[in-house]
Amino acid sequence: MPYYDEEYKEVRFDIYCSQCVREKEPESDDKCHECLSNPLNLYSEKPINFKEKEK
């Protein structure tokens, strides 16, 4: 499929960052920086390195 037919979604950092295990890490950390550098994600609003905190 061509690139323009793909369904990219805007990443919802406002929702997912506070639920991520890396929430307290600096934005310059490799995993956080990689997430923040990718504001679009294919088929998902979740950041690419999102890992949910255990409840």
Secondary structure, DSSP 8 states (H G I E B T S, - for coil): --GGGS-EEE--HHHHGGGBTTTTS-TTSHHHHHHHT--EEET-SS-TT--B---
